[in-house]
Amino acid sequence: MKSVDKANNAIQSLISDFKKCPNKYLTEDDVRIHLCHLLMNDFSEIEKTEDNDCSISLHTEVRWWGDEHLKYRSDIVLFDVSDMQVTKKKILELKNHTQKGYSANKIKGVIEIKFRRNKGDSNNQFLKKIKSDCDKLTKIKTMLEIDGENKNTFYCLIVLDKKQNMKDKLNNLIYVRYEFANEYCENT
């Protein structure tokens, strides 16, 4: 099974769980923790890095730099571990798409998360945040594809909303997987 399929399965499991019991998720960090737990099944195998060390594919809070010095931070990134550099002397040789004591040029996936509580942002404020993350993903995608690599990278913005259903306002946005919460927690 491809990385994108594995990531999609984990995301769908998260969305299904959110629909069943939205109040299990109180913060955006809760969402990230639960998704990482689901992704660990397929992206936690220890592999050799390019500089002969080891790591796993799944990482959080990844900063992007690149030639444009974007300085974005992504919630979850799935790396191609075989391309990673984690030892200091090798990091400077790469293009430095990411840089914080490691570097990598090949990325399997980038996942952003937006979460709104039932007393959260107004629809307009929340929509601006969603659009901003879509723009961020577009810029990251452009940066990663400049050298012809990363054509198969998976990009996704998961939006979980407990306040008001805004699905109709998001139809034209790329990358978005939106889910509005049920009113109650289903007892299973």
Backbone bond lengths (Angstrom), bond angles and torsions (degrees), N, CA, C in turn:
res aa  C-N    CA-C-N  psi(-1)  N-CA   C-N-CA  omega(-1)  CA-C   N-CA-C  phi
1 M - - - 1.445 - - 1.531 109.39 -
2 K 1.324 117.79 137.26 1.456 123.31 -178.67 1.526 111.03 -71.41
3 S 1.332 115.54 157.26 1.463 121.65 178.31 1.520 111.75 -55.90
4 V 1.342 116.70 -42.41 1.455 120.09 -178.80 1.531 110.89 -62.75
5 D 1.322 117.58 -38.56 1.466 120.90 178.62 1.523 110.97 -67.41
6 K 1.316 116.05 -41.40 1.469 120.43 178.03 1.526 110.69 -63.37
7 A 1.320 116.52 -44.01 1.469 120.35 178.73 1.531 110.17 -64.77
8 N 1.331 117.31 -42.87 1.469 120.80 178.32 1.521 111.92 -61.40
9 N 1.317 117.43 -38.64 1.470 120.74 177.34 1.521 111.04 -62.50
10 A 1.331 116.91 -43.52 1.468 120.69 179.11 1.528 110.46 -65.00
11 I 1.324 116.90 -42.29 1.465 121.13 179.36 1.522 110.45 -64.16
12 Q 1.326 117.11 -42.44 1.463 119.85 178.88 1.528 111.07 -64.56
13 S 1.319 117.55 -37.25 1.471 120.95 176.35 1.523 110.81 -63.09
14 L 1.326 116.34 -41.97 1.461 121.07 177.75 1.527 110.41 -62.07
15 I 1.323 116.91 -47.15 1.464 121.38 -179.14 1.528 110.51 -62.55
16 S 1.312 117.54 -42.68 1.473 120.85 178.14 1.522 110.89 -61.62
17 D 1.330 115.93 -42.09 1.465 120.30 178.71 1.521 110.94 -65.15
18 F 1.331 117.02 -41.27 1.464 121.74 177.96 1.524 110.63 -61.30
19 K 1.329 117.38 -40.85 1.466 121.01 178.52 1.528 111.39 -65.02
20 K 1.330 116.59 -38.02 1.468 120.78 -179.30 1.523 111.93 -71.77
21 C 1.335 115.98 -40.46 1.461 119.18 -174.44 1.533 110.00 -147.59
22 P 1.332 116.75 77.03 1.465 120.01 -175.48 1.525 113.97 -62.38
23 N 1.314 117.31 -28.64 1.463 118.95 -176.84 1.524 113.81 -81.60
24 K 1.306 115.91 4.90 1.465 121.57 167.42 1.529 108.88 -70.85
25 Y 1.332 115.69 -22.61 1.460 122.99 -177.20 1.522 108.89 -109.16
26 L 1.319 116.22 108.02 1.457 120.68 -177.94 1.526 112.63 -101.62
27 T 1.321 116.92 -22.15 1.463 121.29 -178.49 1.533 109.80 -139.97
28 E 1.325 115.48 166.08 1.456 120.08 175.24 1.527 110.52 -63.72
29 D 1.316 116.89 -34.51 1.466 119.80 176.64 1.529 111.50 -63.22
30 D 1.339 117.43 -35.84 1.470 119.84 174.65 1.520 110.54 -58.50
31 V 1.326 116.07 -44.64 1.466 121.04 179.84 1.527 109.65 -60.52
32 R 1.339 117.10 -46.89 1.465 121.50 -178.87 1.531 110.47 -62.19
33 I 1.317 117.67 -43.51 1.475 121.06 -179.62 1.521 110.74 -61.70
34 H 1.319 116.78 -45.69 1.465 119.85 -178.86 1.527 111.34 -67.06
35 L 1.331 117.15 -39.73 1.463 119.06 177.98 1.526 110.23 -66.22
36 C 1.321 117.34 -42.94 1.475 119.71 177.72 1.526 110.76 -59.66
37 H 1.315 116.45 -39.96 1.470 119.96 177.58 1.528 110.17 -58.55
38 L 1.331 116.72 -43.54 1.466 120.78 178.91 1.524 111.55 -68.04
39 L 1.320 117.17 -38.82 1.461 121.27 -179.45 1.531 112.26 -71.34
40 M 1.318 117.37 -25.99 1.465 120.95 -179.12 1.526 111.87 -58.33
41 N 1.315 117.33 -28.71 1.465 120.05 179.08 1.530 112.22 -56.96
42 D 1.331 116.16 -35.20 1.460 120.17 -174.60 1.529 115.10 -113.99
43 F 1.322 117.41 -13.11 1.467 119.62 -172.99 1.529 113.47 -126.68
44 S 1.325 117.31 26.66 1.472 119.65 -178.47 1.530 113.52 -114.44
45 E 1.311 116.64 5.76 1.459 119.13 179.63 1.530 110.01 -67.72
46 I 1.316 116.27 129.80 1.458 121.09 178.16 1.521 108.03 -72.88
47 E 1.346 114.60 125.88 1.463 121.36 -178.35 1.523 109.34 -129.86
48 K 1.322 115.11 160.29 1.465 120.99 177.15 1.518 110.70 -75.88
49 T 1.328 115.19 135.52 1.453 121.02 175.27 1.524 109.55 -85.79
50 E 1.323 116.68 169.32 1.457 120.76 -179.62 1.524 112.11 -61.58
51 D 1.332 116.68 -31.02 1.461 119.77 -179.54 1.533 112.50 -94.19
52 N 1.345 115.06 24.85 1.463 122.71 172.25 1.527 114.40 66.00
53 D 1.321 116.63 29.57 1.452 121.76 171.46 1.523 105.69 -108.49
54 C 1.322 119.55 -153.28 1.466 119.71 176.26 1.519 110.54 -148.95
55 S 1.338 114.94 155.04 1.452 122.46 179.09 1.530 108.03 -162.51
56 I 1.320 115.86 -174.91 1.460 122.04 173.65 1.525 108.40 -120.99
57 S 1.306 117.11 168.18 1.463 122.56 -176.81 1.530 112.34 -74.38
58 L 1.314 118.41 -36.74 1.468 123.89 -170.94 1.526 111.99 -84.35
59 H 1.346 115.12 124.00 1.463 120.67 176.89 1.525 109.40 -144.34
60 T 1.341 116.33 155.50 1.459 122.35 -178.62 1.524 111.01 -120.99
61 E 1.334 114.30 162.72 1.467 121.80 176.26 1.527 111.73 53.57
62 V 1.320 116.91 46.48 1.461 122.65 -177.15 1.526 109.27 -84.50
63 R 1.318 115.79 129.08 1.476 122.05 176.70 1.527 109.84 -91.39
64 W 1.337 115.08 139.55 1.462 122.04 178.07 1.514 108.71 -108.37
65 W 1.317 115.64 138.41 1.465 120.04 178.93 1.515 109.48 -122.64
66 G 1.293 117.80 -77.17 1.456 121.87 179.88 1.515 112.81 64.95
67 D 1.322 115.38 -176.66 1.466 121.10 -179.59 1.524 112.19 -63.58
68 E 1.329 116.85 -28.75 1.463 120.70 -178.43 1.525 112.57 -85.45
69 H 1.316 117.73 -4.73 1.475 122.45 -179.15 1.538 110.70 51.74
70 L 1.312 115.85 53.49 1.454 121.89 -174.95 1.530 113.21 -62.13
71 K 1.304 116.65 -39.02 1.465 122.84 -179.63 1.529 112.54 58.98
72 Y 1.331 117.02 31.43 1.456 121.33 172.68 1.519 109.26 -80.49
73 R 1.318 115.70 161.74 1.455 120.82 172.93 1.525 107.28 -129.61
74 S 1.326 115.57 130.02 1.461 120.78 179.38 1.519 110.21 -104.16
75 D 1.330 114.87 146.29 1.461 120.65 -178.21 1.528 111.71 -64.03
76 I 1.339 116.69 -49.71 1.460 121.21 -177.28 1.524 108.40 -139.36
77 V 1.334 115.59 134.33 1.458 120.84 175.88 1.520 108.26 -131.69
78 L 1.320 115.05 137.10 1.461 122.22 175.99 1.523 107.56 -108.13
79 F 1.321 116.17 112.05 1.460 122.24 -177.40 1.519 111.56 -91.94
80 D 1.315 115.84 154.74 1.456 122.21 163.52 1.529 104.19 -84.13
81 V 1.322 116.89 102.61 1.466 122.16 -172.74 1.527 111.91 -59.66
82 S 1.313 117.19 -34.34 1.465 119.74 -177.46 1.529 112.32 -62.25
83 D 1.319 117.91 -17.67 1.461 123.21 179.68 1.533 112.91 -98.68
84 M 1.319 117.63 -10.66 1.464 120.94 -175.29 1.523 112.43 -71.08
85 Q 1.327 114.26 147.43 1.459 122.80 171.49 1.528 106.43 -118.66
86 V 1.312 116.81 123.33 1.464 119.93 -178.22 1.527 113.05 -122.94
87 T 1.343 117.53 -5.31 1.456 120.09 176.49 1.520 108.83 -99.59
88 K 1.301 116.05 141.52 1.460 122.75 -169.54 1.530 114.66 -53.03
89 K 1.308 119.02 -44.79 1.466 119.60 -173.55 1.523 113.15 -69.28
90 K 1.322 119.22 -23.96 1.464 121.82 -178.82 1.529 113.11 -89.14
91 I 1.314 118.53 -23.49 1.461 121.99 -173.95 1.519 112.09 -58.63
92 L 1.304 117.81 -39.85 1.459 121.14 -175.19 1.523 113.42 -68.47
93 E 1.330 118.15 -16.10 1.459 121.30 -179.44 1.525 113.18 -77.25
94 L 1.324 117.13 -17.76 1.461 120.41 -176.72 1.527 111.65 -88.38
95 K 1.317 115.76 171.53 1.461 121.24 179.36 1.521 112.32 -72.23
96 N 1.302 115.62 -13.08 1.460 121.72 175.66 1.527 113.73 63.52
97 H 1.336 116.18 48.93 1.458 118.81 170.56 1.524 108.97 -60.33
98 T 1.299 115.85 -37.06 1.462 121.55 174.96 1.511 106.45 -122.15
99 Q 1.302 116.19 152.17 1.459 118.27 -178.82 1.523 109.37 -163.11
100 K 1.293 116.72 111.31 1.455 123.07 175.72 1.526 106.11 -170.44
101 G 1.322 115.11 53.66 1.453 119.83 -176.10 1.517 112.25 89.11
102 Y 1.322 116.72 6.00 1.458 122.82 176.76 1.511 106.87 -155.46
103 S 1.294 116.58 167.71 1.457 120.33 175.60 1.516 109.08 -154.82
104 A 1.323 115.52 152.85 1.461 120.98 -179.77 1.520 109.42 -158.63
105 N 1.302 116.13 148.79 1.461 121.62 176.65 1.521 112.49 -111.14
106 K 1.329 117.90 -22.14 1.464 120.85 -177.38 1.525 109.58 -107.25
107 I 1.320 114.45 123.08 1.457 121.55 -175.09 1.528 108.99 -122.37
108 K 1.330 116.41 130.46 1.463 120.69 177.05 1.522 111.78 -82.61
109 G 1.335 116.95 -38.38 1.455 119.46 -176.77 1.509 113.24 -162.86
110 V 1.343 114.86 152.36 1.459 122.73 176.22 1.520 106.99 -130.63
111 I 1.325 116.53 124.31 1.463 121.37 -177.05 1.524 109.12 -124.64
112 E 1.314 115.58 127.32 1.460 122.77 174.41 1.522 107.81 -110.25
113 I 1.321 115.98 152.80 1.459 121.44 -179.11 1.524 109.17 -129.63
114 K 1.318 115.90 134.28 1.459 122.82 171.04 1.522 106.52 -126.76
115 F 1.330 115.53 133.49 1.455 122.29 -177.19 1.526 108.15 -135.59
116 R 1.331 116.33 133.09 1.469 120.08 177.28 1.516 109.48 -124.93
117 R 1.321 114.35 125.78 1.472 121.18 176.38 1.525 109.19 -74.53
118 N 1.334 115.94 167.85 1.462 119.73 -178.72 1.532 112.48 -66.96
119 K 1.312 118.08 -16.27 1.475 121.11 175.08 1.522 109.78 -117.85
120 G 1.333 116.09 29.69 1.459 121.69 -176.35 1.517 113.34 -83.68
121 D 1.324 114.68 -159.22 1.459 123.02 -177.59 1.525 112.42 -50.71
122 S 1.335 115.16 156.28 1.464 120.29 171.69 1.533 107.74 -65.96
123 N 1.323 116.35 165.41 1.460 120.24 178.44 1.525 111.28 -57.50
124 N 1.336 117.06 -43.77 1.462 120.25 -179.19 1.528 111.83 -64.29
125 Q 1.338 117.09 -43.69 1.463 120.24 178.60 1.523 110.90 -63.30
126 F 1.319 116.50 -44.25 1.463 121.04 -178.36 1.529 110.20 -66.11
127 L 1.316 117.25 -41.27 1.462 121.71 178.15 1.535 110.58 -61.67
128 K 1.326 117.77 -40.29 1.472 121.20 177.15 1.527 110.42 -61.20
129 K 1.327 117.19 -41.54 1.467 120.99 179.43 1.529 110.84 -65.68
130 I 1.314 116.67 -40.27 1.465 121.10 178.65 1.529 109.88 -64.29
131 K 1.329 116.50 -47.27 1.465 120.37 179.00 1.521 111.37 -62.36
132 S 1.319 117.34 -37.51 1.462 121.35 178.02 1.524 110.96 -62.16
133 D 1.343 116.96 -42.23 1.466 120.10 177.83 1.531 111.49 -68.13
134 C 1.337 117.57 -34.81 1.474 120.15 175.11 1.524 110.03 -63.15
135 D 1.325 116.60 -43.34 1.465 120.75 177.37 1.529 110.91 -62.37
136 K 1.318 116.26 -41.44 1.465 120.96 178.50 1.523 110.42 -60.77
137 L 1.322 117.11 -45.90 1.464 120.13 178.53 1.525 111.46 -62.30
138 T 1.321 117.30 -38.45 1.463 120.83 177.94 1.525 110.70 -63.21
139 K 1.322 117.45 -43.11 1.473 121.01 179.55 1.530 111.18 -67.32
140 I 1.323 116.70 -39.90 1.468 119.77 177.04 1.522 109.67 -63.63
141 K 1.332 116.48 -43.97 1.470 120.65 178.87 1.528 110.63 -60.10
142 T 1.312 117.43 -45.03 1.463 121.39 178.45 1.521 110.75 -59.91
143 M 1.321 116.98 -44.87 1.462 121.22 179.51 1.526 111.09 -62.90
144 L 1.318 117.28 -44.35 1.459 120.99 -176.63 1.527 112.46 -69.81
145 E 1.327 117.52 -28.78 1.461 120.75 -176.37 1.523 113.70 -93.48
146 I 1.328 117.65 -1.11 1.473 121.50 -178.68 1.517 111.88 -56.02
147 D 1.314 117.87 -40.60 1.466 120.74 -175.93 1.528 112.50 -92.01
148 G 1.326 117.30 10.33 1.455 120.99 178.32 1.519 114.15 86.06
149 E 1.313 116.69 -4.10 1.464 119.99 177.51 1.525 108.83 -91.57
150 N 1.298 116.08 174.80 1.465 123.81 173.55 1.525 113.73 62.84
151 K 1.339 117.31 29.36 1.465 120.76 177.68 1.530 111.78 -68.38
152 N 1.330 117.17 -22.84 1.465 121.04 -178.12 1.519 112.81 -104.24
153 T 1.323 116.97 14.05 1.464 120.44 179.28 1.521 109.68 -66.76
154 F 1.326 114.89 140.14 1.457 123.87 -178.64 1.533 108.39 -94.42
155 Y 1.334 117.56 128.75 1.466 122.73 178.37 1.521 108.26 -122.09
156 C 1.328 116.29 132.80 1.462 119.20 -177.83 1.524 110.65 -150.67
157 L 1.309 116.10 137.89 1.461 123.24 171.42 1.525 107.04 -115.93
158 I 1.322 115.89 111.84 1.460 121.55 178.38 1.518 107.69 -91.79
159 V 1.333 116.52 122.78 1.459 121.57 -179.64 1.523 107.31 -118.29
160 L 1.325 115.71 115.82 1.457 122.00 176.84 1.526 107.61 -113.45
161 D 1.326 116.30 125.88 1.457 122.40 -169.23 1.524 109.60 -127.51
162 K 1.315 116.25 125.52 1.460 121.25 178.38 1.528 112.76 -107.97
163 K 1.317 117.13 0.14 1.472 119.75 -173.33 1.522 113.66 -97.45
164 Q 1.330 116.32 -57.49 1.469 120.53 -175.95 1.512 108.92 -154.68
165 N 1.320 116.52 142.35 1.457 120.71 -178.79 1.529 110.54 -71.34
166 M 1.328 115.65 117.84 1.468 122.28 -179.30 1.523 112.22 -117.31
167 K 1.313 117.07 15.65 1.464 120.49 -174.53 1.525 112.66 -52.76
168 D 1.327 117.55 -40.06 1.468 120.89 -178.01 1.526 112.51 -65.13
169 K 1.317 118.58 -22.27 1.469 122.02 179.35 1.523 112.47 -85.09
170 L 1.335 117.20 -7.11 1.462 121.36 -174.35 1.523 112.87 -111.54
171 N 1.305 118.08 4.81 1.470 121.89 -174.44 1.523 114.31 -56.66
172 N 1.315 118.28 -34.06 1.458 120.94 -174.70 1.528 113.36 -92.73
173 L 1.307 118.11 -0.15 1.460 120.76 -177.35 1.525 110.78 -88.06
174 I 1.334 115.08 136.03 1.466 119.19 177.76 1.518 109.36 -84.87
175 Y 1.315 116.15 159.12 1.465 126.54 176.39 1.530 114.09 77.01
176 V 1.332 120.22 -15.38 1.458 122.11 -167.10 1.525 112.48 -80.86
177 R 1.333 115.27 130.76 1.472 123.70 167.87 1.522 105.27 -116.56
178 Y 1.312 117.90 103.83 1.466 123.80 -172.77 1.516 110.83 -105.18
179 E 1.335 115.36 140.01 1.456 120.01 173.97 1.520 109.32 -143.95
180 F 1.325 114.87 130.10 1.460 121.90 174.49 1.524 107.99 -95.08
181 A 1.311 117.14 141.23 1.461 122.35 -176.00 1.516 112.19 -73.77
182 N 1.324 114.53 147.98 1.459 120.48 169.22 1.526 107.81 -71.22
183 E 1.284 117.13 165.36 1.461 121.28 -177.16 1.527 113.48 -77.75
184 Y 1.282 118.30 -17.68 1.458 120.97 -175.75 1.525 110.08 -144.61
185 C 1.293 114.28 165.77 1.452 121.08 176.88 1.523 108.57 -89.10
186 E 1.320 116.79 120.26 1.458 120.02 178.47 1.519 109.66 -71.70
187 N 1.296 116.76 133.48 1.473 120.47 174.70 1.510 108.27 -88.51
188 T 1.327 115.15 119.51 1.463 118.91 -179.12 1.504 110.73 -111.18
